[in-house]
Amino acid sequence: MRLLVATTNVGKAREIHAELLTAGVTGLELLTLRDFSGIPDVVEDQPTFGGNAMKKARHYAAHCNVLSLADDSGLCVDALNGAPGIHSARYAGEPCDDAANNRKLLDALKAVPAEKRTAHFVCALALALPDQPLVVLSDYVAGGIAYQPRGENGFGYDPLFVLPERGVTTAELSMEEKSRVSHRGKAVRRLAQWLLENPINDS
């Protein structure tokens, strides 16, 4: 079965594919947006992670004529009233720049004490066929925001997101360790279970 993971972020696609395989979803021919050209961009104008994920999944499924999986993920910081939220990827403006986003977040929290630097990562996954939306699944992980980046793994806000029970950032974990506890890992395991219970014929 061909599955388009609708991202150009190789790290994200690799995490998703590894988790699906671990959960027993085999026989996938994994594609990413790097395998296609000339696809128009999606305007992510929905007010929720789930809404944006499904809009992207339906868009890429229709344009690429293949089963498509899209995610919308973000960091919600309590002291910032849930920001950056659905704007996480472009928090510091266009083009998307992880380092700039992290700098802006640290600046916004520079006067916030440790006990109020709580946050959570959210991941919504949407699956669609070219002519049919299938499912939206989501999950989250709670943590806090460090005072400076730590770790070389991961991407996005991983160097700043601290898992309080471990005392490490998600960028200090291996891909396998991160997947076990992350918002995306949890959501992908939900998706894997759904796929195992709902076989799809994409021919």
PyRosetta script that sets phi, psi and omega in degrees:
from pyrosetta import init, pose_from_sequence

init()
pose = pose_from_sequence("MRLLVATTNVGKAREIHAELLTAGVTGLELLTLRDFSGIPDVVEDQPTFGGNAMKKARHYAAHCNVLSLADDSGLCVDALNGAPGIHSARYAGEPCDDAANNRKLLDALKAVPAEKRTAHFVCALALALPDQPLVVLSDYVAGGIAYQPRGENGFGYDPLFVLPERGVTTAELSMEEKSRVSHRGKAVRRLAQWLLENPINDS")
pose.set_psi(1, 129.9)
pose.set_omega(1, 177.0)
pose.set_phi(2, -83.6)
pose.set_psi(2, 133.6)
pose.set_omega(2, 178.1)
pose.set_phi(3, -132.1)
pose.set_psi(3, 119.5)
pose.set_omega(3, 174.2)
pose.set_phi(4, -88.6)
pose.set_psi(4, 116.0)
pose.set_omega(4, 169.1)
pose.set_phi(5, -88.1)
pose.set_psi(5, 107.6)
pose.set_omega(5, -166.2)
pose.set_phi(6, -77.3)
pose.set_psi(6, 73.2)
pose.set_omega(6, 177.7)
pose.set_phi(7, -154.2)
pose.set_psi(7, 156.2)
pose.set_omega(7, 169.0)
pose.set_phi(8, -100.1)
pose.set_psi(8, -1.4)
pose.set_omega(8, -179.7)
pose.set_phi(9, -80.9)
pose.set_psi(9, 103.0)
pose.set_omega(9, -175.5)
pose.set_phi(10, -62.8)
pose.set_psi(10, -36.8)
pose.set_omega(10, 179.4)
pose.set_phi(11, -61.6)
pose.set_psi(11, -43.2)
pose.set_omega(11, 179.4)
pose.set_phi(12, -65.1)
pose.set_psi(12, -45.4)
pose.set_omega(12, -179.8)
pose.set_phi(13, -62.7)
pose.set_psi(13, -39.0)
pose.set_omega(13, -179.4)
pose.set_phi(14, -65.1)
pose.set_psi(14, -41.6)
pose.set_omega(14, 178.2)
pose.set_phi(15, -61.3)
pose.set_psi(15, -46.5)
pose.set_omega(15, -177.6)
pose.set_phi(16, -63.5)
pose.set_psi(16, -46.6)
pose.set_omega(16, -178.1)
pose.set_phi(17, -63.5)
pose.set_psi(17, -43.3)
pose.set_omega(17, -179.7)
pose.set_phi(18, -61.7)
pose.set_psi(18, -40.8)
pose.set_omega(18, -179.1)
pose.set_phi(19, -68.9)
pose.set_psi(19, -39.1)
pose.set_omega(19, 177.7)
pose.set_phi(20, -62.8)
pose.set_psi(20, -43.6)
pose.set_omega(20, 179.1)
pose.set_phi(21, -63.3)
pose.set_psi(21, -44.2)
pose.set_omega(21, 179.6)
pose.set_phi(22, -60.0)
pose.set_psi(22, -35.6)
pose.set_omega(22, -178.4)
pose.set_phi(23, -81.6)
pose.set_psi(23, -1.7)
pose.set_omega(23, 175.4)
pose.set_phi(24, 100.1)
pose.set_psi(24, 7.5)
pose.set_omega(24, 177.0)
pose.set_phi(25, -89.3)
pose.set_psi(25, 101.7)
pose.set_omega(25, -175.0)
pose.set_phi(26, -113.0)
pose.set_psi(26, 176.6)
pose.set_omega(26, 176.9)
pose.set_phi(27, 75.4)
pose.set_psi(27, 21.7)
pose.set_omega(27, -180.0)
pose.set_phi(28, -91.5)
pose.set_psi(28, 135.9)
pose.set_omega(28, 167.0)
pose.set_phi(29, -100.5)
pose.set_psi(29, 103.3)
pose.set_omega(29, -172.9)
pose.set_phi(30, -81.5)
pose.set_psi(30, 130.3)
pose.set_omega(30, 174.7)
pose.set_phi(31, -121.9)
pose.set_psi(31, 154.7)
pose.set_omega(31, 170.4)
pose.set_phi(32, -128.8)
pose.set_psi(32, 176.1)
pose.set_omega(32, 179.8)
pose.set_phi(33, -64.3)
pose.set_psi(33, -16.2)
pose.set_omega(33, 176.2)
pose.set_phi(34, -68.2)
pose.set_psi(34, -16.9)
pose.set_omega(34, 179.6)
pose.set_phi(35, -86.2)
pose.set_psi(35, -0.8)
pose.set_omega(35, -177.9)
pose.set_phi(36, -129.6)
pose.set_psi(36, 160.6)
pose.set_omega(36, 177.1)
pose.set_phi(37, -139.4)
pose.set_psi(37, 157.9)
pose.set_omega(37, 175.3)
pose.set_phi(38, 74.3)
pose.set_psi(38, 16.9)
pose.set_omega(38, 179.5)
pose.set_phi(39, -87.0)
pose.set_psi(39, 127.4)
pose.set_omega(39, 178.5)
pose.set_phi(40, -65.8)
pose.set_psi(40, 149.9)
pose.set_omega(40, 178.4)
pose.set_phi(41, -69.1)
pose.set_psi(41, 159.0)
pose.set_omega(41, 176.0)
pose.set_phi(42, -101.3)
pose.set_psi(42, 134.3)
pose.set_omega(42, 172.8)
pose.set_phi(43, -84.8)
pose.set_psi(43, 111.9)
pose.set_omega(43, -177.7)
pose.set_phi(44, -86.1)
pose.set_psi(44, 81.5)
pose.set_omega(44, -172.9)
pose.set_phi(45, -110.8)
pose.set_psi(45, 12.4)
pose.set_omega(45, 179.4)
pose.set_phi(46, -82.3)
pose.set_psi(46, 151.9)
pose.set_omega(46, -175.1)
pose.set_phi(47, -81.8)
pose.set_psi(47, -4.7)
pose.set_omega(47, -177.6)
pose.set_phi(48, -130.9)
pose.set_psi(48, 160.1)
pose.set_omega(48, 175.4)
pose.set_phi(49, -60.2)
pose.set_psi(49, -44.8)
pose.set_omega(49, -178.7)
pose.set_phi(50, -63.3)
pose.set_psi(50, -40.2)
pose.set_omega(50, 179.4)
pose.set_phi(51, -63.9)
pose.set_psi(51, -43.3)
pose.set_omega(51, 178.4)
pose.set_phi(52, -67.6)
pose.set_psi(52, -39.1)
pose.set_omega(52, 179.3)
pose.set_phi(53, -61.6)
pose.set_psi(53, -45.7)
pose.set_omega(53, -179.1)
pose.set_phi(54, -69.5)
pose.set_psi(54, -36.4)
pose.set_omega(54, 177.2)
pose.set_phi(55, -60.0)
pose.set_psi(55, -42.9)
pose.set_omega(55, 179.1)
pose.set_phi(56, -67.5)
pose.set_psi(56, -43.1)
pose.set_omega(56, -178.7)
pose.set_phi(57, -61.0)
pose.set_psi(57, -45.1)
pose.set_omega(57, -179.2)
pose.set_phi(58, -67.0)
pose.set_psi(58, -39.3)
pose.set_omega(58, 179.9)
pose.set_phi(59, -61.1)
pose.set_psi(59, -51.6)
pose.set_omega(59, -175.7)
pose.set_phi(60, -73.4)
pose.set_psi(60, -32.8)
pose.set_omega(60, 176.4)
pose.set_phi(61, -62.0)
pose.set_psi(61, -42.3)
pose.set_omega(61, -179.0)
pose.set_phi(62, -69.5)
pose.set_psi(62, -42.9)
pose.set_omega(62, -176.0)
pose.set_phi(63, -76.7)
pose.set_psi(63, -29.4)
pose.set_omega(63, -177.0)
pose.set_phi(64, -102.6)
pose.set_psi(64, -7.6)
pose.set_omega(64, 178.2)
pose.set_phi(65, 56.0)
pose.set_psi(65, 48.7)
pose.set_omega(65, -178.1)
pose.set_phi(66, -153.2)
pose.set_psi(66, 152.4)
pose.set_omega(66, 173.3)
pose.set_phi(67, -54.2)
pose.set_psi(67, 126.6)
pose.set_omega(67, -172.9)
pose.set_phi(68, -127.4)
pose.set_psi(68, 138.5)
pose.set_omega(68, 176.9)
pose.set_phi(69, -116.8)
pose.set_psi(69, 123.9)
pose.set_omega(69, 177.9)
pose.set_phi(70, -125.4)
pose.set_psi(70, 149.2)
pose.set_omega(70, 176.1)
pose.set_phi(71, -126.1)
pose.set_psi(71, 154.7)
pose.set_omega(71, 168.2)
pose.set_phi(72, -131.4)
pose.set_psi(72, 118.7)
pose.set_omega(72, -174.5)
pose.set_phi(73, -127.9)
pose.set_psi(73, 155.9)
pose.set_omega(73, 178.2)
pose.set_phi(74, -169.3)
pose.set_psi(74, 169.6)
pose.set_omega(74, -179.5)
pose.set_phi(75, -106.9)
pose.set_psi(75, 128.2)
pose.set_omega(75, 178.8)
pose.set_phi(76, -115.6)
pose.set_psi(76, 115.2)
pose.set_omega(76, -176.3)
pose.set_phi(77, -103.6)
pose.set_psi(77, 123.6)
pose.set_omega(77, -174.8)
pose.set_phi(78, -60.3)
pose.set_psi(78, -42.4)
pose.set_omega(78, -177.8)
pose.set_phi(79, -67.8)
pose.set_psi(79, -15.1)
pose.set_omega(79, 179.2)
pose.set_phi(80, -108.0)
pose.set_psi(80, 22.7)
pose.set_omega(80, 179.2)
pose.set_phi(81, 57.0)
pose.set_psi(81, 37.0)
pose.set_omega(81, 177.2)
pose.set_phi(82, 91.7)
pose.set_psi(82, -5.8)
pose.set_omega(82, 176.3)
pose.set_phi(83, -72.3)
pose.set_psi(83, 156.9)
pose.set_omega(83, -2.9)
pose.set_phi(84, -74.4)
pose.set_psi(84, -15.3)
pose.set_omega(84, 172.5)
pose.set_phi(85, 55.9)
pose.set_psi(85, -131.7)
pose.set_omega(85, -177.3)
pose.set_phi(86, -66.8)
pose.set_psi(86, -9.9)
pose.set_omega(86, 178.5)
pose.set_phi(87, -98.6)
pose.set_psi(87, 13.8)
pose.set_omega(87, -172.7)
pose.set_phi(88, -54.4)
pose.set_psi(88, -44.9)
pose.set_omega(88, -174.7)
pose.set_phi(89, -66.3)
pose.set_psi(89, -28.8)
pose.set_omega(89, -176.3)
pose.set_phi(90, -119.3)
pose.set_psi(90, 30.5)
pose.set_omega(90, -176.7)
pose.set_phi(91, -55.9)
pose.set_psi(91, -39.6)
pose.set_omega(91, -178.9)
pose.set_phi(92, -95.4)
pose.set_psi(92, 8.5)
pose.set_omega(92, 178.5)
pose.set_phi(93, 103.8)
pose.set_psi(93, -178.3)
pose.set_omega(93, 179.8)
pose.set_phi(94, -91.2)
pose.set_psi(94, 148.9)
pose.set_omega(94, -10.6)
pose.set_phi(95, -73.6)
pose.set_psi(95, 169.1)
pose.set_omega(95, 179.2)
pose.set_phi(96, -58.2)
pose.set_psi(96, 131.6)
pose.set_omega(96, -176.9)
pose.set_phi(97, -145.7)
pose.set_psi(97, 106.4)
pose.set_omega(97, -176.6)
pose.set_phi(98, -58.1)
pose.set_psi(98, -45.6)
pose.set_omega(98, -177.5)
pose.set_phi(99, -63.2)
pose.set_psi(99, -42.0)
pose.set_omega(99, 178.9)
pose.set_phi(100, -65.8)
pose.set_psi(100, -39.9)
pose.set_omega(100, 177.0)
pose.set_phi(101, -61.0)
pose.set_psi(101, -43.0)
pose.set_omega(101, 179.8)
pose.set_phi(102, -65.4)
pose.set_psi(102, -40.2)
pose.set_omega(102, 178.3)
pose.set_phi(103, -63.6)
pose.set_psi(103, -42.3)
pose.set_omega(103, 179.9)
pose.set_phi(104, -64.3)
pose.set_psi(104, -40.5)
pose.set_omega(104, 179.6)
pose.set_phi(105, -64.3)
pose.set_psi(105, -45.3)
pose.set_omega(105, 179.0)
pose.set_phi(106, -61.8)
pose.set_psi(106, -38.6)
pose.set_omega(106, 178.4)
pose.set_phi(107, -64.8)
pose.set_psi(107, -40.5)
pose.set_omega(107, -179.7)
pose.set_phi(108, -66.4)
pose.set_psi(108, -25.8)
pose.set_omega(108, -176.2)
pose.set_phi(109, -106.2)
pose.set_psi(109, 11.3)
pose.set_omega(109, -171.3)
pose.set_phi(110, -62.8)
pose.set_psi(110, -25.9)
pose.set_omega(110, 179.3)
pose.set_phi(111, -100.9)
pose.set_psi(111, 6.7)
pose.set_omega(111, -175.6)
pose.set_phi(112, -94.3)
pose.set_psi(112, 125.2)
pose.set_omega(112, -179.2)
pose.set_phi(113, -71.4)
pose.set_psi(113, 164.0)
pose.set_omega(113, -173.2)
pose.set_phi(114, -55.4)
pose.set_psi(114, -42.4)
pose.set_omega(114, -175.0)
pose.set_phi(115, -69.8)
pose.set_psi(115, -12.7)
pose.set_omega(115, 178.8)
pose.set_phi(116, -109.8)
pose.set_psi(116, 10.7)
pose.set_omega(116, -179.4)
pose.set_phi(117, -94.6)
pose.set_psi(117, 34.5)
pose.set_omega(117, -179.3)
pose.set_phi(118, -75.3)
pose.set_psi(118, 151.2)
pose.set_omega(118, -176.2)
pose.set_phi(119, -160.9)
pose.set_psi(119, 168.9)
pose.set_omega(119, 171.3)
pose.set_phi(120, -146.7)
pose.set_psi(120, 145.4)
pose.set_omega(120, 173.4)
pose.set_phi(121, -92.0)
pose.set_psi(121, 138.1)
pose.set_omega(121, 176.7)
pose.set_phi(122, -120.9)
pose.set_psi(122, 140.5)
pose.set_omega(122, 172.9)
pose.set_phi(123, -133.1)
pose.set_psi(123, 124.1)
pose.set_omega(123, 171.8)
pose.set_phi(124, -112.1)
pose.set_psi(124, 129.9)
pose.set_omega(124, 178.0)
pose.set_phi(125, -113.8)
pose.set_psi(125, 135.0)
pose.set_omega(125, 177.8)
pose.set_phi(126, -126.6)
pose.set_psi(126, 139.7)
pose.set_omega(126, -178.9)
pose.set_phi(127, -122.6)
pose.set_psi(127, 134.0)
pose.set_omega(127, -178.8)
pose.set_phi(128, -146.4)
pose.set_psi(128, 144.9)
pose.set_omega(128, 167.1)
pose.set_phi(129, -90.6)
pose.set_psi(129, 166.3)
pose.set_omega(129, -178.0)
pose.set_phi(130, -53.8)
pose.set_psi(130, -30.6)
pose.set_omega(130, -177.0)
pose.set_phi(131, -120.9)
pose.set_psi(131, 16.1)
pose.set_omega(131, -173.5)
pose.set_phi(132, -159.3)
pose.set_psi(132, 122.5)
pose.set_omega(132, 169.3)
pose.set_phi(133, -71.0)
pose.set_psi(133, 142.8)
pose.set_omega(133, -176.2)
pose.set_phi(134, -110.7)
pose.set_psi(134, -58.3)
pose.set_omega(134, -174.2)
pose.set_phi(135, -161.5)
pose.set_psi(135, 151.4)
pose.set_omega(135, 170.1)
pose.set_phi(136, -124.1)
pose.set_psi(136, 129.0)
pose.set_omega(136, 179.6)
pose.set_phi(137, -131.8)
pose.set_psi(137, 145.3)
pose.set_omega(137, -178.0)
pose.set_phi(138, -144.0)
pose.set_psi(138, 161.6)
pose.set_omega(138, 175.5)
pose.set_phi(139, -158.7)
pose.set_psi(139, 175.9)
pose.set_omega(139, -177.0)
pose.set_phi(140, -150.1)
pose.set_psi(140, 167.0)
pose.set_omega(140, 172.0)
pose.set_phi(141, -139.5)
pose.set_psi(141, 135.2)
pose.set_omega(141, -178.2)
pose.set_phi(142, -94.7)
pose.set_psi(142, 148.9)
pose.set_omega(142, 178.5)
pose.set_phi(143, -170.5)
pose.set_psi(143, -149.2)
pose.set_omega(143, 180.0)
pose.set_phi(144, -147.1)
pose.set_psi(144, 175.8)
pose.set_omega(144, -176.9)
pose.set_phi(145, -109.8)
pose.set_psi(145, 125.2)
pose.set_omega(145, 178.7)
pose.set_phi(146, -71.1)
pose.set_psi(146, 170.5)
pose.set_omega(146, 178.8)
pose.set_phi(147, -89.2)
pose.set_psi(147, -15.2)
pose.set_omega(147, 175.9)
pose.set_phi(148, -156.3)
pose.set_psi(148, 155.6)
pose.set_omega(148, -178.2)
pose.set_phi(149, -62.7)
pose.set_psi(149, 143.0)
pose.set_omega(149, 177.1)
pose.set_phi(150, -141.4)
pose.set_psi(150, 132.5)
pose.set_omega(150, 176.0)
pose.set_phi(151, 101.7)
pose.set_psi(151, 154.4)
pose.set_omega(151, -175.7)
pose.set_phi(152, -113.3)
pose.set_psi(152, -5.5)
pose.set_omega(152, -177.7)
pose.set_phi(153, -95.3)
pose.set_psi(153, 173.2)
pose.set_omega(153, 176.8)
pose.set_phi(154, 75.2)
pose.set_psi(154, -163.8)
pose.set_omega(154, -178.4)
pose.set_phi(155, -159.8)
pose.set_psi(155, 178.9)
pose.set_omega(155, 178.6)
pose.set_phi(156, 62.5)
pose.set_psi(156, -129.8)
pose.set_omega(156, -177.8)
pose.set_phi(157, -89.7)
pose.set_psi(157, 8.2)
pose.set_omega(157, -178.0)
pose.set_phi(158, -52.6)
pose.set_psi(158, -39.6)
pose.set_omega(158, -178.5)
pose.set_phi(159, -67.3)
pose.set_psi(159, -13.5)
pose.set_omega(159, -179.2)
pose.set_phi(160, -108.2)
pose.set_psi(160, -14.5)
pose.set_omega(160, -173.5)
pose.set_phi(161, -89.2)
pose.set_psi(161, 113.9)
pose.set_omega(161, -175.5)
pose.set_phi(162, -98.0)
pose.set_psi(162, 131.5)
pose.set_omega(162, 171.9)
pose.set_phi(163, -89.1)
pose.set_psi(163, 109.3)
pose.set_omega(163, -171.0)
pose.set_phi(164, -61.2)
pose.set_psi(164, -33.0)
pose.set_omega(164, -178.4)
pose.set_phi(165, -73.7)
pose.set_psi(165, -19.0)
pose.set_omega(165, 180.0)
pose.set_phi(166, -106.5)
pose.set_psi(166, -25.5)
pose.set_omega(166, -177.2)
pose.set_phi(167, 73.2)
pose.set_psi(167, 19.4)
pose.set_omega(167, 180.0)
pose.set_phi(168, -126.6)
pose.set_psi(168, 159.5)
pose.set_omega(168, 172.3)
pose.set_phi(169, -84.4)
pose.set_psi(169, 161.9)
pose.set_omega(169, 178.7)
pose.set_phi(170, -68.7)
pose.set_psi(170, -16.8)
pose.set_omega(170, 175.3)
pose.set_phi(171, -79.5)
pose.set_psi(171, -8.8)
pose.set_omega(171, 176.9)
pose.set_phi(172, -95.6)
pose.set_psi(172, 3.3)
pose.set_omega(172, 178.5)
pose.set_phi(173, -101.4)
pose.set_psi(173, 154.1)
pose.set_omega(173, 170.2)
pose.set_phi(174, -69.8)
pose.set_psi(174, 166.0)
pose.set_omega(174, 178.5)
pose.set_phi(175, -58.4)
pose.set_psi(175, -40.0)
pose.set_omega(175, -178.3)
pose.set_phi(176, -67.1)
pose.set_psi(176, -43.6)
pose.set_omega(176, 178.9)
pose.set_phi(177, -64.5)
pose.set_psi(177, -43.6)
pose.set_omega(177, -179.3)
pose.set_phi(178, -62.1)
pose.set_psi(178, -43.1)
pose.set_omega(178, -177.0)
pose.set_phi(179, -62.4)
pose.set_psi(179, -31.5)
pose.set_omega(179, -179.2)
pose.set_phi(180, -66.9)
pose.set_psi(180, -28.6)
pose.set_omega(180, -173.4)
pose.set_phi(181, -116.2)
pose.set_psi(181, -12.3)
pose.set_omega(181, -170.3)
pose.set_phi(182, -78.0)
pose.set_psi(182, 161.5)
pose.set_omega(182, 175.2)
pose.set_phi(183, -58.6)
pose.set_psi(183, -42.4)
pose.set_omega(183, -178.7)
pose.set_phi(184, -70.0)
pose.set_psi(184, -41.9)
pose.set_omega(184, 178.1)
pose.set_phi(185, -59.2)
pose.set_psi(185, -43.9)
pose.set_omega(185, 179.1)
pose.set_phi(186, -63.6)
pose.set_psi(186, -43.7)
pose.set_omega(186, -179.4)
pose.set_phi(187, -66.0)
pose.set_psi(187, -39.0)
pose.set_omega(187, -179.9)
pose.set_phi(188, -67.0)
pose.set_psi(188, -35.7)
pose.set_omega(188, 176.4)
pose.set_phi(189, -65.2)
pose.set_psi(189, -36.0)
pose.set_omega(189, 173.2)
pose.set_phi(190, -62.2)
pose.set_psi(190, -42.9)
pose.set_omega(190, 179.3)
pose.set_phi(191, -64.3)
pose.set_psi(191, -42.8)
pose.set_omega(191, 179.5)
pose.set_phi(192, -58.0)
pose.set_psi(192, -44.8)
pose.set_omega(192, 179.2)
pose.set_phi(193, -61.7)
pose.set_psi(193, -40.5)
pose.set_omega(193, 179.1)
pose.set_phi(194, -63.9)
pose.set_psi(194, -42.9)
pose.set_omega(194, -179.6)
pose.set_phi(195, -65.2)
pose.set_psi(195, -39.0)
pose.set_omega(195, 179.1)
pose.set_phi(196, -66.5)
pose.set_psi(196, -30.7)
pose.set_omega(196, -179.3)
pose.set_phi(197, -90.0)
pose.set_psi(197, -14.6)
pose.set_omega(197, -176.7)
pose.set_phi(198, -133.0)
pose.set_psi(198, 73.7)
pose.set_omega(198, -178.4)
pose.set_phi(199, -55.7)
pose.set_psi(199, 140.5)
pose.set_omega(199, -176.9)
pose.set_phi(200, -116.1)
pose.set_psi(200, 132.7)
pose.set_omega(200, 172.6)
pose.set_phi(201, -104.5)
pose.set_psi(201, 108.4)
pose.set_omega(201, -175.9)
pose.set_phi(202, -94.7)
pose.set_psi(202, 10.2)
pose.set_omega(202, -178.2)
pose.set_phi(203, -78.3)
pose.dump_pdb("model.pdb")
